[in-house]
Amino acid sequence: MKIVNSHNEWDPLEEIILGVPDFWCTPQKEPGYLPTSRTGKQSDEYIHKAALQIDNLERVLRFQCNVTVRRPDKIDFTQPVRTPFFSIEHQHGASCPRDTLLVIGNEIIESTMSSRARYFESMAYRTILNDYFEKDEDMLWTMAPKPTMSENMYNSDFPFDTNCQERKDWIQNYKYVINEAEPCFDAAEVLRLGKDLIVQQSMTANRKGIDWLRRHVKSRGYRVHEVHFPGDLNPVHIDASLVPLVPPTNERKGILVNPPDRPITKEDKDRIFTGSSWEILDAPFPNSMVVPESCESSAWLSINLLMVGPDKAIVEETEIPTINFLESLGIKCIRVPYRDSYRLFTIYVYFRY
């Protein structure tokens, strides 16, 4: 029975993993992360609101889209962690499968992650992955090399103040809080366009991690392309910086959108997309540039939508500019509320037949 078989972001959706907000924590200060809100377990009110919206999304997927939905184990991430290289008072959560799990064809890769608070996050998905492994004899299950996340993996002099010139200089020169001591990447830094994998070098993926992925998939004909968005002073995850909306056909190019205030570099755009079957358009601005309290993502979560087929998308109901733009491209929009889940970032990972 084939279950894991996903090559891009738009084929008809058959099965999906939705995260859970239980025990969600804002990480404490660590070498790769400086919190901007209260640390520790999120309030019961925030978790309850997010749970209602994620559960509603599950119903929409099951009954309107006929998609099989799986949910991870509920692990108590308020527990401390101690390894030979670091210790932390609490962890993060399991609301973001796409940050952790990368699906390439028939393979699921547990990414290295880049934050100490997320070191054991993939454990929440082990029951599901083991079930896939037992039922799908073609499924490959890989864990990327786990980094130590010792002090040596991070640049201790990284300027965390996004308003200072030094921070801008670092980002313009492609220098981030993680260095090149060990391979490191979050799964959400990878955009899948068939045999082309677009990977952002960022706060959560270094060049050594990108090179590990390149070597790992090369024998299967995949091409890995490194990209940058230097206008984004806190580059974390490509899924709010470059998003495919319309797949290419023999008659027309496919459409990718990119926020105009964080454009892909001309060098990267020319190197990767000149002569390709894709064109890049400016994404419509979000309905509001103000994110909910305690949300540490950008307002460009507005384009971090879920394509359930080449002409159908699930979109947050208040993101009217994005909805209007999608509909102008002939994409049907299913509007659902999940703005209260913005505090929890991306909430799904998907498998297609």
C-alpha positions, 0 to 999 in steps of 0.5 A, spaced: 500 500 500 503 506 497 502 512 502 508 516 502 509 519 495 509 527 494 513 531 490 511 538 490 506 543 493 500 542 489 498 535 487 491 533 489 491 532 497 490 525 499 493 525 506 495 530 511 498 530 518 495 536 522 499 538 529 496 539 536 497 545 540 497 541 547 503 543 551 505 548 546 511 553 549 515 559 547 522 557 548 527 560 553 533 564 551 538 560 547 544 561 543 540 560 537 534 564 539 532 570 543 524 570 545 520 576 544 515 574 549 513 571 555 517 564 555 514 557 558 507 554 556 502 558 552 496 560 556 490 555 556 486 560 553 491 561 547 492 553 546 484 552 547 483 557 541 488 554 537 485 547 538 478 549 536 481 552 529 485 546 528 480 541 529 475 545 525 481 545 519 481 537 520 473 537 519 474 541 513 479 537 510 476 530 512 469 532 510 469 537 504 476 535 501 476 528 503 483 528 505 485 523 511 488 526 517 493 524 522 495 527 528 501 526 532 502 524 539 501 529 545 507 529 548 509 534 554 513 539 552 514 543 558 519 537 560 526 539 561 531 536 557 539 535 558 544 532 553 551 532 554 552 538 550 546 543 553 540 543 558 533 547 557 528 548 562 522 546 557 521 545 549 517 547 544 511 543 541 508 539 536 504 544 532 508 544 526 509 538 522 512 541 516 518 544 520 520 538 522 518 533 517 521 533 509 517 529 504 521 527 498 518 522 493 517 516 497 522 518 503 520 522 509 526 526 512 526 528 520 530 534 519 536 536 524 532 542 526 536 548 529 533 550 536 535 546 542 527 547 544 526 543 538 531 537 539 526 532 540 520 534 536 520 529 531 518 524 537 511 526 537 510 523 529 514 517 531 507 513 531 505 515 525 512 514 521 512 507 524 505 506 521 507 508 515 513 504 515 509 498 516 504 499 511 508 502 505 514 497 503 516 503 499 517 508 504 524 510 506 525 513 513 531 517 514 533 521 520 538 527 518 545 527 522 543 530 529 547 536 531 550 537 538 547 544 538 553 546 543 555 553 543 560 552 537 554 551 533 552 558 534 555 565 532 555 568 539 556 575 537 550 575 532 546 581 533 539 580 535 536 587 534 533 587 528 533 595 528 541 595 528 545 596 522 550 591 524 544 586 523 542 588 516 550 587 514 550 580 517 544 578 513 546 582 507 552 578 507 549 571 508 551 571 515 546 568 521 546 566 528 548 558 526 555 557 523 557 552 519 560 547 524 555 542 523 550 540 518 543 544 520 536 545 516 529 545 518 524 542 513 520 548 512 526 551 509 525 547 503 520 548 497 519 542 493 518 543 485 518 536 483 525 535 481 528 542 484 528 543 491 529 550 493 532 551 500 533 558 503 540 559 507 537 562 513 537 562 521 535 555 521 539 552 515 546 553 513 550 551 507 553 545 510 545 542 511 543 544 504 549 541 502 547 534 506 541 535 503 544 536 496 548 530 496 543 525 499 538 526 494 543 527 488 543 520 486 535 520 485 536 526 480 534 532 484 537 538 484 538 543 490 538 550 489 540 555 495 536 562 495 536 568 499 531 574 501 536 579 504 530 584 505 528 579 511 532 581 517 529 574 520 529 569 515 526 563 518 522 558 513 521 559 506 514 558 506 512 565 507 517 568 502 516 563 496 510 560 495 507 556 488 500 558 487 499 555 479 503 549 477 506 550 470 503 546 464 505 545 456 501 552 455 503 556 460 508 558 466 507 556 473 506 562 478 510 563 484 509 569 489 514 572 493 513 578 498 515 585 495 518 587 501 523 581 501 525 579 494 529 574 492 536 576 490 537 578 482 543 573 482 538 567 485 532 569 481 537 569 474 541 563 476 535 558 478 529 561 474 531 564 467 529 559 462 525 555 467 517 554 467 516 558 472 515 566 473 515 570 480 510 575 481 509 580 487 505 577 493 499 581 495 500 584 502 497 581 508 490 584 510 494 586 516 501 587 518 500 586 525 500 579 527 497 576 534 500 577 540 505 572 542 506 570 534 513 570 533 512 569 525 511 575 520 505 577 517 507 574 511 503 567 514 498 570 509 501 566 503 503 560 507 496 557 505 495 550 503 494 547 496 489 541 496 489 541 489 492 545 483 486 549 483 484 549 490 487 552 496 485 553 504 486 560 506 485 564 512 478 567 512 481 574 514 486 574 508 482 577 503 487 580 499 490 573 498 483 570 497 482 575 491 489 574 488 488 567 488 481 567 485 483 572 480 488 566 478 482 561 477 484 558 484 478 556 488 479 558 496 476 555 502 476 560 507 477 557 514 479 561 521 486 559 523 489 566 525 489 564 533 493 558 530 498 563 527 502 563 534 503 556 533 506 557 526 505 552 520 500 546 522 501 541 517 505 536 513 502 533 507 502 526 503 500 526 496 498 520 491 
